[in-house]
Amino acid sequence: MKGKLSQLRYGLYLLVFMLLLFSIPSTVLAGVFEVVHDSWEDFISGTYDNTVDPNVSPGEILIRRTKNSLTHTTELDLGAGYVPQDSYSYAQVVNEQGGEISINQGYTYTLDTQASVANASIQYVFYDSDFDHLYACTFGGGVSVIDTKGTSSPLDDENVMTYTDTSSPSIGNLYPITVSKDENDLLYVSNSGSGGLTVIDTKGTPSAADDTQVFRYTTSSVPANIAKNQLSGTFRDERYNLLYVATGGSGLTVVDQNGTPGDASDDITRGTYTTATTPPISHNYVLSSWVDPLTEYLYVNVDAYDAIGGGLTVIDTKGTAAIGDDTLVMNYTTVSSPSIASNSPSDSYLDSSTGLLYVATTAGLSVIDTQKTLSPGDDTKVATYSTTSSPALLGDNIRGVVYDSSNSYIYLSTDKGLSVIDTNGTASQADDTIAGEYSSTTKPSINSDYVAKKVEIIDSIGIIVPNSGVSILTLGKYNSEGLFAGMPVSLNNLPSEILTWEETAPKGDNVAIQYRVGDNTAMFLDDFDDGDTSNISYAYSPDNDFDSVIESGGILTLSQPTGASSGYMLLDTGMPADYFPVGSIIRAKVRANSNATGFRARTTEHPGFAISINTNEWVITEGIAKNAFNSLSLSASWANGTWNNATDSFEVDWISVELPDSYWGSWTSWCSNSYGCEIDQSDVVGNDWVQWKLKLTSANGTTTPVVGSVSYAADYFDSGTYYSQIIDDGKTAIWKDIDVVSDEPISTVIDVFTRSGNSSSVNETWSDWAEANSPITSPQSRYLQYRLDFYTSNEDITPSADSVTVIYEDALSDTGESVVFCMYAALCLLSITLVFLRRQGLMNAKSRIVG
């Protein structure tokens, strides 16, 4: 009896279940769906103009607060800012879409970084792979030694030593030109000026505490001396323990270390190659030298100093230390056969495996095929690289050449950046391509355009580039953080209620901003807008001034120079003597009407920093004061013989001095709301200047946020329109409802509209816009788009939309199809249920069907 009651109970359950099943509306069985837009990725894929901002994270649309604003958006606007000197966190401005700020793939050692260089003007770099030490020859600060710990991150780096004229051990002066290390752990430091050549024994340890000076070669040193104390570099032939010492004006001296490089007591000066020796060199101003171990040929890079002589002189040393049996092999010049691009070769390199000789000159790179023979008679020129060749270089003035045989790349250090050529492993120039270009405006970038000498390529570190600081390129990986400070702007008539920025993907909490204010002691700016040139005079030499100095339309124009290749201006700021302290940042926006080899921003006490420019191109040059000052100088220089006194000129848009941090108020805390970070109006009172600073972060180093503009803003626009991405159901849909979660304060409103169609892009077949009621009145279709119209009558506030949900159903072909679908569904469920009951044997009284 109990079993029959259980069966009856189950039968009743099935009957009720089937009745409920057939009572379900066919539209429900057809499917009810929704599309939700509530994230930045959802909203950014729509279309909009500059009146609305979909850039809010995690997802929000509102009216943009940039009306009556000051926006920094172009490369020059943003370029007037800078990377803060006290951090490795390196951001950059690149000339993409008018100017963008992003995190760089690399970093730079400067004067103020954790591991620092003694002076930002770098002459040469050398990497000691034995101890992972980086040696940087600085102009005015000696040799800085940094322990990189063998990693590409600068955060664990430490300063090991700075060799100066007063350190222990010491070097000749503060102006080292090159540094190298031999197999005996001896350092060779060549100095310009009167420094000579210093040899230091590092004792084979990473510590500098046990270093001692072995010897200093000078014009009067005993037993061995050199021809001049002003050096250009040193090459050591380890096979014969010979030192080749290049001097700036007295030739190339050869010192024989007699097999005891750590003991100078038995050294012998073998002689000096000059224009008067046999064999001769083409000029006594030697830039560098090296010996090919296979041919025993000595290659001497000789400068065409004062446009006399010069070229690459090749001498057969006969494998001996004596120079009396040497013979002249070849002197490559602009008129030799084959010829080179200029008579001033700064560097050269012979690839013994291919026989290709690379000659870096002031007019480009010449490549000569030596045919791997001793005779120059069969030599041919196979390539010439310059700014006009194919492929083209960034600059013609080549400061160094490095050939990487592992990938057939040529790295060329130029006065306008680093050019990398992929030779495709052939001598032919026809199949060459540019593998990379790196300057202050590329992506990734280096600290400045002027690359002083050849680069070092270290697998674990990256590409080490000597320029204004030591730039490290870590290609393929962004830094974890980047900082960038904007140019301070005057608070006079500035809409300074809020700071905003425009950011592109990737989006998230990866951009933040802060600001600081200062009074009139924190900043000096001359816009050259008063027409008064009485404060402009000339520094250094009365022979390098200008016959015409005009201030008009906010531009200072200096023309008709009296000098042969350069011109100077001195700006009297009107401040007392030594008013601007050490550490002040000097900037100027300048332009030349023909190619200048360099511009310098100076104080009267310090040479400042140079930057090379192209014709009629505005650039911003900067320097950091090393002495207190009250007058400023700018100088322009041209290559010898290219200056045209009748027509050449340069212009200055503005020149500024930003005083050190102690003269400013504190930076505010970071704010990450791109739609508006408020400026406290109490900060504005009594101050004259305001400055912003961005922090960009990258979670994994594979991407970087990109900021295209930063604005000081006040009121919101009074209206704005946002169009969603097109919603695709994949088949015909019945559009039911649209739900907008919004914040609409008093005096604001958001109106919602929809339109629909059956083509993937909007065309004449689509319906007209219709106000979004419930249900949506737009026709059944595959595609739908919504529109949000924002309005405010109070420009201090804005409405905002946080999420938009569109609800729709699949539209089936007819009612019969729905009924058939329901019948099949019911039968299927019934069958499954019966199978289940059969397997249970209808004996489990605790089983229960949940409908």
Secondary structure, DSSP 8 states (H G I E B T S, - for coil): -HHHHHHHHHHHHHHHHHHHHHHS-HHHHH-EEEEEE-SHHHHHTSEE-TTEEEEETTTEEEE---TT-EEE-SHHHHHTSB--TT-S-BEEEE-STT-EEEE-SEEEE-SSSSS--S-SBEEEEEEETTTTEEEEEETTTEEEEEE-TTSS-STT-EEEEEE-SSSSS--S-S-EEEEEE-TTSEEEEEETTTTEEEEEE-TTSS-STT-EEEEEE-TT-SS---S-SSEEEEEEETTTTEEEEEEBSS-EEEEE-TT-TT-GGG-EEEEEE-TTSSS--S-SBEEEEEEETTTTEEEEEE--GGGSS-EEEEEE-TT-S-STT-EEEEEE-SSSSS--S-S-EEEEEEETTTTEEEEEETTEEEEEE-TTSS-GGG-EEEEEESTTSSS--S-S-EEEEEEETTTTEEEEEETTEEEEEE-TTSS-STT-EEEEEESTTSSS--S-S---S--EEETTTEEEEESBSEEEE-TT---SEEEEE---EE-TT---SEEEEEEESS-SS-EEEEEEEE-TTSEEEE---S---TTEE--S-GGG-EEEEEEETTEEEEEEE-SSSEEEEEEE-S--TT-B-TT-EEEEEEEESS--SEEEEEETTEEEEEE---TT--EEEEEE-SS-BSEEEEEEE--TT---TTT-EEEEEEEEEE--GGGS------B--TT-EE--HHHHTT--EEEEEEEEE-SSSS---EEEEEEEE-S--SEEEEE---EEEEEEEEEEEEEEEEE--TTEEEEEEEEEESSSS--TTS---EE--SS--S-SEEEEEEEEEEEESSTT---EEEEEEEEEEE--S-HHHHHHHHHHHHHHHHHHHHHHHHHHTT--TT-----
